[in-house]
Amino acid sequence: MARFNPLAPAVTGPVVRVVVQTKTLGQLYENTFDYMATAPVAVNTATLVAFLTAWEAACKNPYRNCLSPQSTYQGTFASELTVGQTPTQQTVDGISVGTAGATSFPGTVACVMTKRTSLKGQRGRGRFFMPSLPNTFIVVGTAPNVPSAAAQAAYATLNTALLGVIAAGGGVWALAVTGRPVPPATLTSTGIPVSSIQVQLILGTIRRRREGVGI
């Protein structure tokens, strides 16, 4: 039977996508987070730079606190998805290492996060994987498939930071689940704010990629 999921509403303002790059033992990982402005605002290079600066001030350290010292926070990219005329901006770090535990579990092991909104169905939720699971984030021999209390606390702090509004570049931005453009369209036109992020209590598996290719 075909699914009849409710349509997501039109975006309230421009959407900026943040791509976070980390590296663990030679393997590159990427996570993407979309932020939607609560009202129309002009987007230019200065807007994206200001947004990235504010995002990193709020989220960089909570993100690093979910990585082991074998992992390096490489930096971030920001691109605008609703107009498509502003060049992608980048911050380069490459020296900020993770702070949790001492080593990482195999790169395919990750904690799964589910983003939820007020919209029911597939268009109203999303997910992302937190890679480079620190050794203290699992209690080996007791609950090897479940994030430990330390893991859940660190992820909860990260999720609170991700859900916080970003006031930068003349706009107020909130984490959102956005719709994929339907070809031949290339720009994002629908989106809805994320109301909560849930830490899944069973660890997940991310696809293995060759060195230098992100998840």
C-alpha positions as CSV (number, residue, x, y, z in Angstrom):
1,M,0.0,0.0,0.0
2,A,1.3,3.4,-0.9
3,R,2.2,5.8,1.8
4,F,0.4,9.1,2.1
5,N,2.6,11.2,4.3
6,P,1.6,14.8,5.1
7,L,3.5,17.4,3.1
8,A,6.0,19.6,4.9
9,P,5.2,23.3,5.0
10,A,7.0,25.9,2.9
11,V,10.2,27.2,4.5
12,T,9.9,30.3,6.7
13,G,13.2,31.7,5.5
14,P,16.4,30.6,3.9
15,V,18.1,27.3,4.9
16,V,21.7,27.0,5.7
17,R,23.3,23.5,5.8
18,V,26.2,22.9,8.1
19,V,28.6,20.0,7.3
20,V,30.8,18.9,10.2
21,Q,33.9,16.9,9.3
22,T,35.8,14.7,11.7
23,K,38.6,12.2,11.2
24,T,39.4,9.0,13.1
25,L,42.4,6.9,12.3
26,G,42.5,8.1,8.8
27,Q,38.8,7.8,8.1
28,L,36.8,10.9,7.3
29,Y,33.3,11.3,8.7
30,E,30.6,14.0,7.9
31,N,27.4,15.0,9.5
32,T,24.9,17.5,8.1
33,F,22.6,19.8,10.0
34,D,20.0,22.1,8.3
35,Y,19.1,25.4,10.0
36,M,16.1,27.4,8.8
37,A,15.6,31.1,9.4
38,T,12.4,32.0,11.3
39,A,11.8,34.8,8.8
40,P,13.1,36.0,5.4
41,V,16.6,37.3,5.6
42,A,19.2,38.2,2.9
43,V,22.0,35.6,2.7
44,N,25.5,36.5,1.5
45,T,29.1,35.5,2.3
46,A,29.1,37.6,5.5
47,T,25.9,35.9,6.6
48,L,27.4,32.4,6.3
49,V,30.6,33.4,8.0
50,A,28.7,34.9,10.9
51,F,26.4,31.8,11.1
52,L,29.4,29.4,11.1
53,T,31.2,31.4,13.8
54,A,28.0,31.4,16.0
55,W,27.4,27.7,15.3
56,E,30.9,26.6,16.3
57,A,30.8,28.7,19.5
58,A,27.6,26.8,20.5
59,C,28.2,23.3,19.2
60,K,31.9,22.6,18.5
61,N,32.9,21.7,22.1
62,P,29.8,19.6,22.8
63,Y,30.5,17.8,19.5
64,R,34.2,17.2,20.4
65,N,33.0,15.8,23.8
66,C,31.3,13.0,22.0
67,L,34.6,11.9,20.3
68,S,37.7,10.1,21.6
69,P,41.2,11.6,21.5
70,Q,41.8,9.4,18.4
71,S,39.4,11.7,16.6
72,T,40.1,15.1,15.2
73,Y,37.5,17.8,14.6
74,Q,38.5,18.9,11.1
75,G,36.1,21.9,10.6
76,T,32.8,22.9,9.1
77,F,31.2,24.0,5.8
78,A,28.1,26.2,5.4
79,S,26.0,26.4,2.2
80,E,22.7,28.1,1.5
81,L,20.0,25.8,0.0
82,T,17.1,28.0,-0.9
83,V,18.6,30.6,-3.3
84,G,21.8,28.9,-4.3
85,Q,23.8,32.0,-5.2
86,T,26.2,32.3,-2.2
87,P,29.5,30.4,-2.3
88,T,30.0,27.7,0.3
89,Q,32.0,28.9,3.3
90,Q,34.5,26.8,5.3
91,T,36.2,26.9,8.7
92,V,39.3,24.8,9.0
93,D,40.4,23.4,12.4
94,G,42.2,20.1,12.1
95,I,43.8,20.3,15.6
96,S,40.9,19.9,18.0
97,V,40.9,16.4,19.3
98,G,38.0,14.6,21.0
99,T,37.9,14.5,24.8
100,A,35.9,11.3,25.7
101,G,37.7,8.1,26.8
102,A,41.0,7.1,25.3
103,T,40.3,5.1,22.2
104,S,37.5,4.6,19.6
105,F,35.5,1.5,18.8
106,P,35.5,0.3,15.1
107,G,34.5,3.1,12.7
108,T,31.3,1.3,11.6
109,V,29.8,1.5,15.2
110,A,27.8,4.7,15.9
111,C,25.1,6.1,18.0
112,V,21.9,6.9,16.1
113,M,20.1,10.1,16.8
114,T,16.5,10.7,15.6
115,K,15.3,14.2,14.9
116,R,11.5,14.7,15.5
117,T,9.2,17.5,14.5
118,S,5.5,18.3,14.9
119,L,4.8,16.7,11.5
120,K,3.9,13.0,11.4
121,G,5.4,10.6,8.9
122,Q,8.7,10.4,7.0
123,R,8.8,14.1,6.0
124,G,8.6,15.0,9.7
125,R,11.7,13.2,11.0
126,G,15.3,12.7,10.2
127,R,18.4,11.1,11.8
128,F,22.1,11.3,12.0
129,F,24.9,9.0,13.2
130,M,27.6,10.0,15.7
131,P,30.7,8.1,14.6
132,S,34.0,7.4,16.4
133,L,32.3,6.0,19.5
134,P,34.7,6.4,22.5
135,N,35.5,3.4,24.6
136,T,33.8,4.8,27.6
137,F,30.5,5.1,25.7
138,I,29.9,1.4,25.9
139,V,30.0,-0.9,29.0
140,V,31.7,-3.9,27.4
141,G,30.6,-7.2,28.9
142,T,27.5,-5.7,30.4
143,A,25.5,-3.9,27.7
144,P,27.7,-3.9,24.6
145,N,24.9,-2.7,22.3
146,V,23.6,0.2,24.5
147,P,25.1,3.7,25.0
148,S,26.4,4.1,28.5
149,A,25.3,6.7,31.0
150,A,28.3,8.8,30.1
151,A,27.4,8.5,26.4
152,Q,23.8,9.5,26.9
153,A,24.9,12.5,29.0
154,A,27.3,13.7,26.4
155,Y,24.9,13.2,23.6
156,A,22.1,15.0,25.5
157,T,24.4,18.0,25.9
158,L,25.2,18.0,22.2
159,N,21.6,17.7,21.2
160,T,20.7,20.7,23.5
161,A,23.3,22.7,21.7
162,L,22.1,21.6,18.3
163,L,18.5,22.6,19.2
164,G,19.5,26.0,20.4
165,V,18.6,28.9,18.1
166,I,21.5,30.6,16.3
167,A,21.2,34.4,16.1
168,A,23.7,35.5,13.4
169,G,23.9,37.3,10.1
170,G,20.8,39.3,10.7
171,G,18.6,36.2,11.2
172,V,17.4,33.7,13.8
173,W,18.1,30.1,12.7
174,A,16.6,26.9,14.1
175,L,17.5,23.2,13.4
176,A,15.1,21.8,10.8
177,V,14.1,18.8,8.8
178,T,14.0,19.9,5.2
179,G,12.6,18.3,2.1
180,R,14.7,17.1,-0.8
181,P,14.3,19.0,-4.1
182,V,12.3,17.1,-6.7
183,P,14.2,17.1,-10.0
184,P,14.6,19.2,-12.0
185,A,14.4,21.5,-9.0
186,T,17.7,21.9,-7.1
187,L,16.7,24.2,-4.2
188,T,15.0,23.4,-0.9
189,S,11.5,24.7,-0.6
190,T,10.0,22.9,2.4
191,G,11.1,22.5,6.0
192,I,9.9,22.3,9.6
193,P,11.7,23.0,12.9
194,V,13.1,20.1,14.9
195,S,11.4,19.9,18.3
196,S,13.5,17.1,19.9
197,I,16.4,14.8,19.2
198,Q,16.2,11.3,20.6
199,V,19.2,9.1,21.4
200,Q,18.5,5.6,20.2
201,L,19.2,3.0,22.9
202,I,20.6,0.5,20.5
203,L,23.8,1.3,18.7
204,G,23.7,1.4,14.9
205,T,26.1,0.6,12.0
206,I,27.3,3.1,9.4
207,R,28.5,2.1,6.0
208,R,32.2,1.5,5.6
209,R,33.9,3.7,3.1
210,R,37.4,3.8,1.8
211,E,39.8,6.2,3.5
212,G,39.2,9.9,2.7
213,V,35.5,9.4,1.9
214,G,32.9,10.5,4.5
215,I,29.9,8.7,5.7
